[in-house]
Amino acid sequence: MVNNVFGSQANLSTLLAQSVNNANQSSVSPSLHTSSDLQAINDLQTNESKITDGLLSQLNNKTLEEALASNQKAGDVLKQQLTSLFTISSTPSTLNYKLSDEELALRTVISSQHEGLLKNENSTQLIERLNTSVKNIQGAYANTSDILSSLGQLGHEQKTFLASSQQRVERSLNPYMESLNRAKYEDDDNYLFELSVKTKEGDVINITFNSSQGYDEKTGEAIDGFGINYEVNGNLSEAEHGALTQVMAGVGEMADEFFKVSENSFNPLIVPNQIDMSLDFLAGFNSEQLAGFNVSFSTTQNDALDTAQNTLDLSYSIDEASNQQALVFKAVGGQNDIDFALDMSTIGAKDTQQMQRYLASLDQSLEDSRVNSTKDDKESAFGRKGDEAMQQGFALFKGAFASMSSAAERYSNLESLAEQHFNDGRAMVADLVDNMITNDARYQGLGNKAPNTLGASISKLADFDATFSYALDNGDYQPKSTIELSQATEQSQLGELSGVTQSKNVSSHFDYQYSRPDYYDKEESYNVGTAVKNKELVGLDQSHEVDVDTKMFEFNPQTNQYELQMTMQEQTVSKSNIRLIDDIWLEENENSYNMNKKERVESDEKQDEFKKTSSHSHNKLVTLIGDLDKLADNKDVRREYLTNLSQVNFFMDKK
C-alpha cells in the first residue's frame, strides 16, 4: 500500500499522527511579489534612459489631439524604451512579426542573461542581472510616463494603457524569474524525513517525508510543497496501527523542532532547535505491538559561501528474547558532532532517588570534562557556543536515559516472569542494604575523601550501558568530550546463601583527537556485594574508587611544538566489609589516597624545570560490636560463629 501526499507544510507532529490514507492533496505556489528577490527589486531606483531625438521630434510635430486620440504614440515610446535595454547589439530578427510589450520585455531579460552566459558569469551574477533587468523594465515604463507628461500627452487613457501593459509584463516575467531563482535556490531549503517502524509480527512500515523549493516546468509555477510516501509491508491490526500512531506523534514532534530553521541556522556552532527536542515518548513505547523504529532527519541550506547540512539519525529497538532495549543517536550539524548510545535491560523498577543520583553524576562528569579542558576553569576548550551545543545534546541524552528507564519499569510489570524474577531477588536485597546503611547506628560507612556521586546501596533501576560524546571539528582544532555511565547486576546462590552483586561506573574523558596532546580522564566506580540468609543481610561489601589522570600542554612558538605544563595522577579508594552473624557486627574500613603531580616552573636558568608533588595516606579500622562474652565462654557458639563467618566470606569471595 503506497499513498502519496503533496501539500503545504504542516506541523509534523499533527500530520504524522493522522491517518495517511485520509490526507488531502493540495499544493502551494507563492507569487513572485512575496519573494525576497522581488522585494529588493521594488526598492531599486528607476534607471533613467533617454529617448532618441528622432522620436522626440516626431512627437513634437503632432498635435495634442492626435496623441490623445490613440495610444499608438505611447506604445511607440514604450517600445523605444524597451528596445534600448537590449544588451547584445544584434537583436534577434523578428521578420514581419510585431512584438508585444510582454514579448519585448522578456527578450530584454533573455538578452541580458545571454550576455552574462557569454561572459561565463556564475549563478549569483546572473541573478543580479535578472534583478537589474526588471529594474530597467520598470524604469522604461516610468521614463515613458515622464516623456509623455513633459509633452503634455499623458492623459487618463495613456496612464491606463501603460498600467495595463506593465501588469501584463510582470505577469509574463513571473514564471521566468521563478525559474532562474529556483535554479539557484532550489537546494536552499531541502528537508528529508525517513521513518521505518517494525512490528513484533514482522510487518514493516516505511514513511518518507521531503520538502524543498522547486520549479514546476509543466505549470510554470514555483512550488514550496512537500511529499509523503507511506508504505506498509504486511497487514496492520488495529492495535498495531494505534502503536504506530503513538510513535509517529512522538517522532513528529522531534521533526517539528529539528526543521525549525532559526536565524542562527547558518552558525556552524549551533545545532538548530535540538534544545527543544524530547525523547519522552520512548517511555510509552508499545513493546507489545512494536519491535523498534529507525528515523532520519536532514536539512541542507546553501548560501554563496558554503553548504550547511544538518543530519540526525535515531534507532530504537526492543529484543524480547534477551530482555534488552537499545538506542543509538547521532547528530551532525556544522562543526558539531553528537553521538550517544544506550543499551538497557527491560527488567527494572522505579528508583527515583537513584535516578536523581545518576543524572547528577552525569552532570558532574560533563562539568569535570568541560572545566578541566583548559587551565582556566572559567572557560572551556569548546567555547561558549560549543558548550551550549553540547548541553543541548546532553539534555536529550539524559532525557532518553530517564525515558528508557521508565519503559523498563513498565515492561517489567507487563512481563510476569520478569517481575517475579526481579522482585524475588534484587528488590528485597536493595531494601535490606538501604536499611543497614541508613538506619543501623553501628554502620561506619565508606570514607568521604571523595564523595560518592553514584550513590551507595543497590539500584533498582534496569541495568544499562550508556555513552555520550560531543566533538567540535574546526579543522586542526578538534576538542572532544566523552561521558560513560553503566550499571551491571548479578544474582547468585550457594546453599542457604543468596546475594546480589552490582557495579556502577561513570567516567569522563576529554582530548583534542590527536590535534594536540592534552587530555583529562576521570573514572569513578562503586561496587556492592551482598549475602542473604533467611531473608536477612549477613554480608555487605562496598568499595568506592575515583581515579584522575590529566596532562596539559602549551604551544611554544619558538620550538614549534606543544610542551608539557602539568601532569597529575590521583587515586582515592574507600572500602567497607560488614558481616552481621548471630547479631555480632564485624566491620572493616580501609581508605587510601595517592597523588603525584608535576608542574612546569618558569625559570631563566633551565628550559625544562618541573616541580613535583606527591601525597599518600592510608588507614584501616576494624570494628567488632556485640555480645563477645558468649564467643569467649562457649566454644560451640564460637565454632558455629566461625563456621558461618567462613561460609559468608567464601560466598562473598567467590562472587
VEXMAR-435838 format. One record per residue (C-alpha): chain; x, y, z; residue in one letter; residue number from 1. Coordinates in steps of 0.001 Angstrom, whole numbers, plus 500000, padded with zeros to 6 digits. Layout:
// residues N
<A,<X,Y,Z>,A,NUM>
...
// end
This chain:
// residues 655
<A,<500000,500000,500000>,M,1>
<A,<501549,503299,498922>,V,2>
<A,<499952,506709,499396>,N,3>
<A,<501486,509943,498132>,N,4>
<A,<500555,513314,499524>,V,5>
<A,<501669,516753,498391>,F,6>
<A,<500645,519822,500262>,G,7>
<A,<501598,522863,502230>,S,8>
<A,<503979,522185,505074>,Q,9>
<A,<502117,521494,508299>,A,10>
<A,<503047,520610,511844>,N,11>
<A,<504598,517148,511537>,L,12>
<A,<503549,516027,514999>,S,13>
<A,<499956,516543,513897>,T,14>
<A,<500445,515421,510309>,L,15>
<A,<502133,512089,511079>,L,16>
<A,<499664,511255,513835>,A,17>
<A,<496814,511493,511343>,Q,18>
<A,<495818,508612,509122>,S,19>
<A,<497854,508900,505949>,V,20>
<A,<495031,507352,503977>,N,21>
<A,<492784,510359,504598>,N,22>
<A,<495295,513088,503733>,A,23>
<A,<494102,515724,501271>,N,24>
<A,<496094,516648,498205>,Q,25>
<A,<496987,520277,497721>,S,26>
<A,<499809,522499,496581>,S,27>
<A,<501138,525900,497411>,V,28>
<A,<502607,528281,494849>,S,29>
<A,<503736,531581,496346>,P,30>
<A,<503555,534521,493964>,S,31>
<A,<506532,536447,492682>,L,32>
<A,<505650,539500,494723>,H,33>
<A,<506189,537654,498014>,T,34>
<A,<509780,536594,497289>,S,35>
<A,<512724,538422,498785>,S,36>
<A,<514216,538998,495338>,D,37>
<A,<511221,540978,494107>,L,38>
<A,<511041,542890,497368>,Q,39>
<A,<514571,544032,496703>,A,40>
<A,<513626,544848,493110>,I,41>
<A,<510787,547104,494254>,N,42>
<A,<513281,549069,496345>,D,43>
<A,<515620,549734,493419>,L,44>
<A,<515733,553217,491959>,Q,45>
<A,<514467,553914,488451>,T,46>
<A,<517033,553793,485668>,N,47>
<A,<516720,556980,483597>,E,48>
<A,<517086,556298,479872>,S,49>
<A,<516931,558956,477160>,K,50>
<A,<514543,558833,474207>,I,51>
<A,<516088,559215,470798>,T,52>
<A,<515984,562671,469213>,D,53>
<A,<514153,561343,466153>,G,54>
<A,<511205,560004,468086>,L,55>
<A,<511007,563101,470292>,L,56>
<A,<510959,565361,467223>,S,57>
<A,<508230,563203,465699>,Q,58>
<A,<506076,563582,468811>,L,59>
<A,<506573,567361,468918>,N,60>
<A,<505305,567670,465349>,N,61>
<A,<501987,566017,466203>,K,62>
<A,<499069,567791,467718>,T,63>
<A,<497902,567051,471233>,L,64>
<A,<494532,565909,469863>,E,65>
<A,<496172,563289,467648>,E,66>
<A,<498217,561950,470565>,A,67>
<A,<495231,561752,472842>,L,68>
<A,<493163,560095,470131>,A,69>
<A,<495329,556985,470078>,S,70>
<A,<497656,555022,472358>,N,71>
<A,<499913,554322,469397>,Q,72>
<A,<502333,557083,470296>,K,73>
<A,<502570,555862,473920>,A,74>
<A,<503218,552373,472594>,G,75>
<A,<505930,553686,470268>,D,76>
<A,<507688,555473,473092>,V,77>
<A,<507443,552387,475324>,L,78>
<A,<508862,550083,472641>,K,79>
<A,<511709,552505,472044>,Q,80>
<A,<512465,552481,475747>,Q,81>
<A,<512328,548669,475999>,L,82>
<A,<514406,548190,472842>,T,83>
<A,<517146,550397,474295>,S,84>
<A,<517530,547830,477095>,L,85>
<A,<518931,545129,474822>,F,86>
<A,<522497,544397,475925>,T,87>
<A,<523517,542482,472779>,I,88>
<A,<523967,544725,469754>,S,89>
<A,<522448,542336,467251>,S,90>
<A,<518900,541788,468449>,T,91>
<A,<517141,538670,467165>,P,92>
<A,<515331,539151,463881>,S,93>
<A,<511562,539139,464208>,T,94>
<A,<510861,539293,460435>,L,95>
<A,<507481,540951,459982>,N,96>
<A,<506162,539856,463368>,Y,97>
<A,<505329,542772,465651>,K,98>
<A,<506420,542012,469238>,L,99>
<A,<504007,542687,472072>,S,100>
<A,<505128,544622,475117>,D,101>
<A,<505324,541358,477096>,E,102>
<A,<507454,539627,474441>,E,103>
<A,<509723,542612,474066>,L,104>
<A,<510275,542867,477837>,A,105>
<A,<511053,539148,478100>,L,106>
<A,<513517,539396,475207>,R,107>
<A,<515394,542169,477016>,T,108>
<A,<515761,539866,480024>,V,109>
<A,<516903,536958,477847>,I,110>
<A,<519312,539220,476038>,S,111>
<A,<520922,540263,479318>,S,112>
<A,<521133,536673,480529>,Q,113>
<A,<522679,535604,477217>,H,114>
<A,<525339,538252,477564>,E,115>
<A,<526114,537011,481087>,G,116>
<A,<526455,533438,479851>,L,117>
<A,<528833,534543,477120>,L,118>
<A,<530958,536118,479848>,K,119>
<A,<530877,532882,481914>,N,120>
<A,<529207,534602,484842>,E,121>
<A,<528202,532489,487841>,N,122>
<A,<524653,531977,489135>,S,123>
<A,<524888,534832,491636>,T,124>
<A,<525914,537273,488892>,Q,125>
<A,<523113,536030,486633>,L,126>
<A,<520566,536617,489390>,I,127>
<A,<521929,540153,489799>,E,128>
<A,<521485,540647,486055>,R,129>
<A,<517895,539468,486360>,L,130>
<A,<517190,541971,489119>,N,131>
<A,<518760,544736,487060>,T,132>
<A,<516670,543784,484004>,S,133>
<A,<513436,544015,485979>,V,134>
<A,<514557,547319,487456>,K,135>
<A,<515288,548647,483974>,N,136>
<A,<511910,547483,482638>,I,137>
<A,<510189,549330,485464>,Q,138>
<A,<512350,552313,484582>,G,139>
<A,<511250,552103,480949>,A,140>
<A,<507612,552494,481987>,Y,141>
<A,<508493,555368,484316>,A,142>
<A,<510501,557099,481579>,N,143>
<A,<507640,556684,479094>,T,144>
<A,<505258,558348,481554>,S,145>
<A,<507722,561200,482157>,D,146>
<A,<508245,561810,478417>,I,147>
<A,<504551,561863,477635>,L,148>
<A,<503925,564080,480637>,S,149>
<A,<506593,566596,479551>,S,150>
<A,<504936,566762,476139>,L,151>
<A,<501526,567246,477672>,G,152>
<A,<500354,563950,476180>,Q,153>
<A,<499896,561832,479365>,L,154>
<A,<496188,561690,479846>,G,155>
<A,<493948,559214,481634>,H,156>
<A,<493792,556959,478588>,E,157>
<A,<497596,556772,478311>,Q,158>
<A,<498006,556124,482031>,K,159>
<A,<495522,553246,481831>,T,160>
<A,<497290,551849,478764>,F,161>
<A,<500719,551909,480477>,L,162>
<A,<499424,550456,483768>,A,163>
<A,<497694,547598,481940>,S,164>
<A,<500778,546919,479843>,S,165>
<A,<503085,546898,482871>,Q,166>
<A,<500787,544484,484681>,Q,167>
<A,<500821,542085,481713>,R,168>
<A,<504613,542305,481510>,V,169>
<A,<505031,541497,485210>,E,170>
<A,<502717,538500,484886>,R,171>
<A,<504754,537288,481919>,S,172>
<A,<508020,537695,483779>,L,173>
<A,<506841,535830,486887>,N,174>
<A,<507480,532258,485671>,P,175>
<A,<510811,533174,484090>,Y,176>
<A,<512037,534886,487220>,M,177>
<A,<510868,531988,489377>,E,178>
<A,<512687,529564,487093>,S,179>
<A,<516009,531387,487360>,L,180>
<A,<515709,531938,491093>,N,181>
<A,<514771,528315,491708>,R,182>
<A,<517718,527156,489623>,A,183>
<A,<519955,528885,492124>,K,184>
<A,<517995,528408,495338>,Y,185>
<A,<516196,525112,494851>,E,186>
<A,<518605,523424,497290>,D,187>
<A,<518438,526167,499888>,D,188>
<A,<515526,524604,501733>,D,189>
<A,<515704,520829,501473>,N,190>
<A,<514148,518770,504247>,Y,191>
<A,<514234,514986,504419>,L,192>
<A,<512495,512791,506952>,F,193>
<A,<512549,508982,506895>,E,194>
<A,<510848,506705,509417>,L,195>
<A,<510804,502913,509453>,S,196>
<A,<508834,501023,512113>,V,197>
<A,<508848,497252,512643>,K,198>
<A,<506083,495391,514455>,T,199>
<A,<506592,492317,516615>,K,200>
<A,<504839,490324,513914>,E,201>
<A,<507496,491345,511394>,G,202>
<A,<505483,493901,509407>,D,203>
<A,<507460,496957,508287>,V,204>
<A,<506079,500477,507852>,I,205>
<A,<508165,502973,505872>,N,206>
<A,<507345,506677,505826>,I,207>
<A,<509330,509234,503824>,T,208>
<A,<508759,512969,504007>,F,209>
<A,<510547,515545,501863>,N,210>
<A,<510181,519262,501380>,S,211>
<A,<512111,521513,499056>,S,212>
<A,<511759,524622,496990>,Q,213>
<A,<511453,523928,493309>,G,214>
<A,<510017,524925,489976>,Y,215>
<A,<507283,523020,488164>,D,216>
<A,<508208,523048,484489>,E,217>
<A,<504734,521896,483419>,K,218>
<A,<502772,524603,485190>,T,219>
<A,<505486,527247,485215>,G,220>
<A,<504880,527814,488905>,E,221>
<A,<507163,527933,491925>,A,222>
<A,<506345,525258,494479>,I,223>
<A,<507138,525060,498171>,D,224>
<A,<505164,521923,498865>,G,225>
<A,<506180,518607,500355>,F,226>
<A,<505645,514929,499727>,G,227>
<A,<504901,511942,501933>,I,228>
<A,<505362,508343,500918>,N,229>
<A,<503657,505787,503183>,Y,230>
<A,<504299,502098,502610>,E,231>
<A,<503327,499008,504625>,V,232>
<A,<504832,495586,504040>,N,233>
<A,<502192,493403,505640>,G,234>
<A,<498825,493920,507295>,N,235>
<A,<498427,496142,510350>,L,236>
<A,<495988,495255,513088>,S,237>
<A,<494043,497952,514906>,E,238>
<A,<496369,497630,517911>,A,239>
<A,<499468,497909,515713>,E,240>
<A,<498032,500952,513982>,H,241>
<A,<497426,502604,517356>,G,242>
<A,<501010,501868,518458>,A,243>
<A,<502305,503237,515151>,L,244>
<A,<500297,506431,515574>,T,245>
<A,<501850,506937,519001>,Q,246>
<A,<505379,506607,517599>,V,247>
<A,<504606,508941,514700>,M,248>
<A,<503281,511572,517094>,A,249>
<A,<506493,511493,519160>,G,250>
<A,<508778,511420,516142>,V,251>
<A,<506724,514165,514511>,G,252>
<A,<507297,516472,517477>,E,253>
<A,<511030,515854,517162>,M,254>
<A,<510833,516649,513451>,A,255>
<A,<508953,519874,514122>,D,256>
<A,<511789,521074,516350>,E,257>
<A,<514553,519858,514037>,F,258>
<A,<513113,521569,510984>,F,259>
<A,<512641,524918,512677>,K,260>
<A,<515309,526956,510924>,V,261>
<A,<516252,529754,513293>,S,262>
<A,<518038,532943,512355>,E,263>
<A,<521226,531272,513604>,N,264>
<A,<520826,528238,511354>,S,265>
<A,<523999,529095,509461>,F,266>
<A,<526064,529385,512631>,N,267>
<A,<528366,526342,512430>,P,268>
<A,<528470,526070,516210>,L,269>
<A,<524764,525757,516921>,I,270>
<A,<522694,522618,516455>,V,271>
<A,<519310,524017,515319>,P,272>
<A,<516442,523582,517779>,N,273>
<A,<517879,520499,519442>,Q,274>
<A,<517340,522066,522849>,I,275>
<A,<513554,521748,522375>,D,276>
<A,<513607,518095,521327>,M,277>
<A,<512403,515334,523580>,S,278>
<A,<512567,511541,523668>,L,279>
<A,<509928,511296,526393>,D,280>
<A,<507686,509280,524081>,F,281>
<A,<510053,506305,524482>,L,282>
<A,<508672,505804,527995>,A,283>
<A,<505340,504808,526459>,G,284>
<A,<506712,502770,523541>,F,285>
<A,<504278,499910,522894>,N,286>
<A,<506601,496909,523086>,S,287>
<A,<503617,494554,522945>,E,288>
<A,<502969,495586,519335>,Q,289>
<A,<506234,497094,518041>,L,290>
<A,<509821,495859,517923>,A,291>
<A,<511501,499182,517154>,G,292>
<A,<511975,502029,514691>,F,293>
<A,<514589,503983,512750>,N,294>
<A,<514278,507656,511909>,V,295>
<A,<516462,510106,509975>,S,296>
<A,<516182,513879,509594>,F,297>
<A,<518294,516095,507368>,S,298>
<A,<518330,519664,506138>,T,299>
<A,<520531,521281,503518>,T,300>
<A,<520909,525026,503235>,Q,301>
<A,<523137,526727,500672>,N,302>
<A,<524490,530211,500672>,D,303>
<A,<527038,531951,498492>,A,304>
<A,<529934,530865,500689>,L,305>
<A,<529241,527368,501936>,D,306>
<A,<526797,524491,502191>,T,307>
<A,<525490,523666,505652>,A,308>
<A,<523945,520261,506278>,Q,309>
<A,<522327,519066,509472>,N,310>
<A,<521541,515384,509981>,T,311>
<A,<520017,513372,512814>,L,312>
<A,<519764,509574,512904>,D,313>
<A,<517982,507686,515658>,L,314>
<A,<517212,503995,516111>,S,315>
<A,<515405,502283,518956>,Y,316>
<A,<514593,498602,519395>,S,317>
<A,<513447,496054,521959>,I,318>
<A,<514653,492453,521876>,D,319>
<A,<512138,490344,523737>,E,320>
<A,<514348,487231,523718>,A,321>
<A,<517234,488921,525547>,S,322>
<A,<515116,491421,527532>,N,323>
<A,<517158,494297,526126>,Q,324>
<A,<516348,497674,524603>,Q,325>
<A,<518815,499709,522575>,A,326>
<A,<519026,503322,521407>,L,327>
<A,<521585,504821,519020>,V,328>
<A,<521623,508569,518295>,F,329>
<A,<523880,510601,516007>,K,330>
<A,<523534,514260,515058>,A,331>
<A,<525881,516247,512827>,V,332>
<A,<525384,519950,512300>,G,333>
<A,<528093,522286,511052>,G,334>
<A,<531113,521762,513296>,Q,335>
<A,<529112,519805,515862>,N,336>
<A,<529057,516041,516176>,D,337>
<A,<526897,514468,518899>,I,338>
<A,<526705,510721,519477>,D,339>
<A,<525121,508709,522240>,F,340>
<A,<524085,505120,522725>,A,341>
<A,<522042,503377,525404>,L,342>
<A,<521826,499636,525908>,D,343>
<A,<519402,498898,528722>,M,344>
<A,<517646,495898,530202>,S,345>
<A,<513868,495733,530182>,T,346>
<A,<513904,494374,533751>,I,347>
<A,<513871,497173,536287>,G,348>
<A,<511830,499080,538823>,A,349>
<A,<511215,502669,539773>,K,350>
<A,<514021,504181,541839>,D,351>
<A,<513602,507940,541880>,T,352>
<A,<516447,508616,544284>,Q,353>
<A,<518941,506562,542288>,Q,354>
<A,<517808,508176,539041>,M,355>
<A,<518483,511612,540524>,Q,356>
<A,<521943,510449,541620>,R,357>
<A,<522749,509142,538162>,Y,358>
<A,<521616,512355,536478>,L,359>
<A,<523631,514415,538969>,A,360>
<A,<526643,512194,538352>,S,361>
<A,<526307,512722,534610>,L,362>
<A,<526133,516485,535098>,D,363>
<A,<529200,516407,537317>,Q,364>
<A,<531131,514299,534814>,S,365>
<A,<530343,516694,531969>,L,366>
<A,<531320,519657,534133>,E,367>
<A,<534594,517962,535135>,D,368>
<A,<535415,517389,531486>,S,369>
<A,<534455,520915,530470>,R,370>
<A,<536298,522686,533288>,V,371>
<A,<539427,520573,533034>,N,372>
<A,<539686,521010,529275>,S,373>
<A,<541687,524210,529835>,T,374>
<A,<543815,525678,532585>,K,375>
<A,<541266,528441,533139>,D,376>
<A,<538275,526987,534990>,D,377>
<A,<536055,529813,533784>,K,378>
<A,<536371,528789,530148>,E,379>
<A,<536351,525557,528205>,S,380>
<A,<538009,524348,525048>,A,381>
<A,<534618,524316,523291>,F,382>
<A,<533903,527995,523876>,G,383>
<A,<530542,529447,524855>,R,384>
<A,<528683,528370,521711>,K,385>
<A,<530260,524931,521774>,G,386>
<A,<529260,524450,525395>,D,387>
<A,<525736,525496,524508>,E,388>
<A,<525505,522950,521697>,A,389>
<A,<526989,520254,523939>,M,390>
<A,<524459,520958,526681>,Q,391>
<A,<521624,520702,524139>,Q,392>
<A,<522662,517219,523103>,G,393>
<A,<523416,516211,526688>,F,394>
<A,<519922,517185,527828>,A,395>
<A,<518461,514973,525091>,L,396>
<A,<520744,512126,526198>,F,397>
<A,<519638,512393,529844>,K,398>
<A,<516003,512545,528763>,G,399>
<A,<516429,509354,526733>,A,400>
<A,<518063,507663,529723>,F,401>
<A,<515143,508544,532007>,A,402>
<A,<512548,507564,529392>,S,403>
<A,<514109,504162,528723>,M,404>
<A,<514281,503503,532473>,S,405>
<A,<510562,504238,532694>,S,406>
<A,<509944,501926,529729>,A,407>
<A,<511841,499154,531539>,A,408>
<A,<509740,499651,534659>,E,409>
<A,<506527,499422,532648>,R,410>
<A,<507774,496448,530627>,Y,411>
<A,<508705,494578,533826>,S,412>
<A,<505160,494977,535067>,N,413>
<A,<503827,493584,531792>,L,414>
<A,<506057,490510,531917>,E,415>
<A,<505029,488366,534885>,S,416>
<A,<508123,486168,534673>,L,417>
<A,<510468,489135,534626>,A,418>
<A,<508592,490749,537523>,E,419>
<A,<508807,487605,539641>,Q,420>
<A,<512472,487169,538812>,H,421>
<A,<513209,490763,539704>,F,422>
<A,<511185,491114,542893>,N,423>
<A,<512372,487817,544375>,D,424>
<A,<515972,488950,544025>,G,425>
<A,<517267,492478,543738>,R,426>
<A,<514338,494444,545168>,A,427>
<A,<514401,492638,548501>,M,428>
<A,<518200,492833,548811>,V,429>
<A,<518165,496524,547883>,A,430>
<A,<515745,497234,550714>,D,431>
<A,<517924,495288,553196>,L,432>
<A,<521030,497225,552170>,V,433>
<A,<519205,500565,552375>,D,434>
<A,<518023,499742,555865>,N,435>
<A,<521524,498758,557052>,M,436>
<A,<523446,501762,555756>,I,437>
<A,<520694,504230,556603>,T,438>
<A,<519225,503080,559921>,N,439>
<A,<521817,500904,561671>,D,440>
<A,<523767,503028,564180>,A,441>
<A,<526706,500632,564034>,R,442>
<A,<527391,501379,560371>,Y,443>
<A,<530633,503310,559849>,Q,444>
<A,<530284,503592,556099>,G,445>
<A,<532699,504497,553327>,L,446>
<A,<535252,507237,553745>,G,447>
<A,<534290,510675,552499>,N,448>
<A,<537626,511693,550953>,K,449>
<A,<535893,511567,547548>,A,450>
<A,<532090,511941,547679>,P,451>
<A,<530244,509065,546051>,N,452>
<A,<528217,510669,543251>,T,453>
<A,<526924,507251,542164>,L,454>
<A,<525052,506681,545410>,G,455>
<A,<525601,503885,547943>,A,456>
<A,<523373,500786,548123>,S,457>
<A,<521823,498743,545307>,I,458>
<A,<519977,500402,542441>,S,459>
<A,<516571,499023,541482>,K,460>
<A,<516787,500561,538022>,L,461>
<A,<517288,498412,534941>,A,462>
<A,<520916,497660,534125>,D,463>
<A,<522398,499725,531320>,F,464>
<A,<525472,500846,529426>,D,465>
<A,<525352,504470,528242>,A,466>
<A,<527841,506573,526273>,T,467>
<A,<527662,510227,525238>,F,468>
<A,<530215,512096,523140>,S,469>
<A,<530429,515609,521759>,Y,470>
<A,<533068,516712,519277>,A,471>
<A,<533771,520124,517779>,L,472>
<A,<535512,519791,514430>,D,473>
<A,<537234,523009,513451>,N,474>
<A,<539989,521722,511212>,G,475>
<A,<543129,521181,513243>,D,476>
<A,<541266,522156,516434>,Y,477>
<A,<539070,519217,517434>,Q,478>
<A,<538157,519039,521135>,P,479>
<A,<536040,516046,522143>,K,480>
<A,<534316,515112,525382>,S,481>
<A,<533051,511613,526200>,T,482>
<A,<530885,510563,529162>,I,483>
<A,<530136,506936,530051>,E,484>
<A,<527782,505544,532688>,L,485>
<A,<526939,501911,533365>,S,486>
<A,<525279,499589,535837>,Q,487>
<A,<525563,495792,535930>,A,488>
<A,<523824,493459,538372>,T,489>
<A,<524260,489744,539008>,E,490>
<A,<522447,487362,541342>,Q,491>
<A,<523935,484179,542752>,S,492>
<A,<523104,481431,545232>,Q,493>
<A,<525123,478828,547165>,L,494>
<A,<523349,476588,549635>,G,495>
<A,<521360,478735,552041>,E,496>
<A,<523136,481884,550921>,L,497>
<A,<521977,484110,548074>,S,498>
<A,<523115,487520,547070>,G,499>
<A,<523277,490369,544607>,V,500>
<A,<526422,491980,543211>,T,501>
<A,<526182,495322,541472>,Q,502>
<A,<528716,497562,539789>,S,503>
<A,<528163,501241,538982>,K,504>
<A,<530664,503155,536861>,N,505>
<A,<530918,506654,535458>,V,506>
<A,<533784,508209,533533>,S,507>
<A,<534582,511420,531696>,S,508>
<A,<537268,511873,529092>,H,509>
<A,<538485,514919,527184>,F,510>
<A,<541073,515225,524443>,D,511>
<A,<541756,517006,521167>,Y,512>
<A,<541536,513917,518946>,Q,513>
<A,<545270,513932,518274>,Y,514>
<A,<545367,517550,517166>,S,515>
<A,<547196,518304,520434>,R,516>
<A,<548292,516027,523321>,P,517>
<A,<546180,517423,526191>,D,518>
<A,<543780,515032,527880>,Y,519>
<A,<541702,514577,531025>,Y,520>
<A,<540421,511265,532405>,D,521>
<A,<538267,510682,535433>,K,522>
<A,<536804,507326,536392>,E,523>
<A,<534559,506613,539341>,E,524>
<A,<533247,503224,540386>,S,525>
<A,<531071,501857,543161>,Y,526>
<A,<530773,498119,543737>,N,527>
<A,<528498,496416,546218>,V,528>
<A,<528160,492723,547080>,G,529>
<A,<525691,491097,549459>,T,530>
<A,<524999,487789,551201>,A,531>
<A,<521482,486986,552386>,V,532>
<A,<520385,484089,554614>,K,533>
<A,<516797,483528,555646>,N,534>
<A,<515928,486964,554190>,K,535>
<A,<518437,488660,556490>,E,536>
<A,<521531,490522,555334>,L,537>
<A,<524609,488752,556728>,V,538>
<A,<527278,490210,554449>,G,539>
<A,<527801,493585,552776>,L,540>
<A,<530932,494606,550864>,D,541>
<A,<531324,498062,549337>,Q,542>
<A,<534128,499798,547503>,S,543>
<A,<534329,503268,546031>,H,544>
<A,<537207,504415,543836>,E,545>
<A,<537971,507635,541981>,V,546>
<A,<540901,507903,539540>,D,547>
<A,<542001,511100,537817>,V,548>
<A,<544693,511302,535147>,D,549>
<A,<545392,514524,533300>,T,550>
<A,<548052,516196,531202>,K,551>
<A,<548077,519782,529994>,M,552>
<A,<550336,521229,527309>,F,553>
<A,<551018,524669,525902>,E,554>
<A,<552235,525558,522424>,F,555>
<A,<555685,527129,522251>,N,556>
<A,<556120,529103,519008>,P,557>
<A,<559876,529155,519465>,Q,558>
<A,<560159,525365,519341>,T,559>
<A,<557009,524961,517198>,N,560>
<A,<555695,522202,519450>,Q,561>
<A,<553498,521588,522470>,Y,562>
<A,<555319,521483,525784>,E,563>
<A,<554118,519786,528953>,L,564>
<A,<552845,522191,531597>,Q,565>
<A,<551285,519873,534153>,M,566>
<A,<550602,516190,534711>,T,567>
<A,<548734,514612,537614>,M,568>
<A,<547573,511168,538716>,Q,569>
<A,<545210,510972,541665>,E,570>
<A,<543521,507936,543236>,Q,571>
<A,<541077,507712,546120>,T,572>
<A,<539875,504317,547397>,V,573>
<A,<537391,503572,550176>,S,574>
<A,<536291,500084,551233>,K,575>
<A,<533858,498693,553762>,S,576>
<A,<533268,494994,554577>,N,577>
<A,<530486,494095,557039>,I,578>
<A,<529475,490741,558488>,R,579>
<A,<526400,490545,560678>,L,580>
<A,<526221,486975,562038>,I,581>
<A,<524466,485914,565249>,D,582>
<A,<523932,489616,565985>,D,583>
<A,<527689,490257,566088>,I,584>
<A,<528735,493218,563942>,W,585>
<A,<532156,492947,562288>,L,586>
<A,<533190,495831,560043>,E,587>
<A,<536467,496629,558312>,E,588>
<A,<537016,500107,556866>,N,589>
<A,<540002,500935,554694>,E,590>
<A,<540791,504238,552974>,N,591>
<A,<543742,505279,550849>,S,592>
<A,<544759,508323,548846>,Y,593>
<A,<547621,508757,546379>,N,594>
<A,<548562,511777,544313>,M,595>
<A,<551526,512539,542074>,N,596>
<A,<551781,515879,540331>,K,597>
<A,<554394,517561,538147>,K,598>
<A,<554185,521240,537170>,E,599>
<A,<556442,523326,534957>,R,600>
<A,<558311,526091,536762>,V,601>
<A,<559221,529275,534921>,E,602>
<A,<562972,529611,535061>,S,603>
<A,<565538,531633,533168>,D,604>
<A,<568289,529199,534020>,E,605>
<A,<566694,525939,532930>,K,606>
<A,<564413,525416,529994>,Q,607>
<A,<562611,522354,531371>,D,608>
<A,<562279,522615,535134>,E,609>
<A,<559382,520967,536971>,F,610>
<A,<558080,520946,540496>,K,611>
<A,<556992,517524,541753>,K,612>
<A,<554416,516987,544469>,T,613>
<A,<553347,513671,545991>,S,614>
<A,<550848,512761,548660>,S,615>
<A,<549938,509416,550232>,H,616>
<A,<547671,508341,553050>,S,617>
<A,<546248,505047,554240>,H,618>
<A,<544195,503948,557215>,N,619>
<A,<542345,500834,558261>,K,620>
<A,<539840,500349,561072>,L,621>
<A,<538297,497088,562342>,V,622>
<A,<535155,497338,564477>,T,623>
<A,<533611,494432,566434>,L,624>
<A,<530303,495051,568210>,I,625>
<A,<528096,492501,570038>,G,626>
<A,<527948,490066,572910>,D,627>
<A,<531567,488884,572718>,L,628>
<A,<531426,487027,576050>,D,629>
<A,<529387,484217,574530>,K,630>
<A,<532152,483671,571976>,L,631>
<A,<534763,483526,574703>,A,632>
<A,<532780,481372,577120>,D,633>
<A,<531097,478875,574795>,N,634>
<A,<533336,477073,572307>,K,635>
<A,<530312,475581,570477>,D,636>
<A,<528891,479073,569900>,V,637>
<A,<532323,480271,568833>,R,638>
<A,<532717,477307,566446>,R,639>
<A,<529295,477910,564910>,E,640>
<A,<530022,481623,564509>,Y,641>
<A,<533371,480987,562841>,L,642>
<A,<531809,478375,560555>,T,643>
<A,<529063,480751,559459>,N,644>
<A,<531586,483553,559047>,L,645>
<A,<533751,481344,556889>,S,646>
<A,<530806,480383,554699>,Q,647>
<A,<529805,484003,554195>,V,648>
<A,<533391,485013,553401>,N,649>
<A,<533713,482162,550910>,F,650>
<A,<530428,483152,549282>,F,651>
<A,<531484,486811,549043>,M,652>
<A,<534972,485988,547726>,D,653>
<A,<533548,483549,545195>,K,654>
<A,<531486,486289,543627>,K,655>
// end
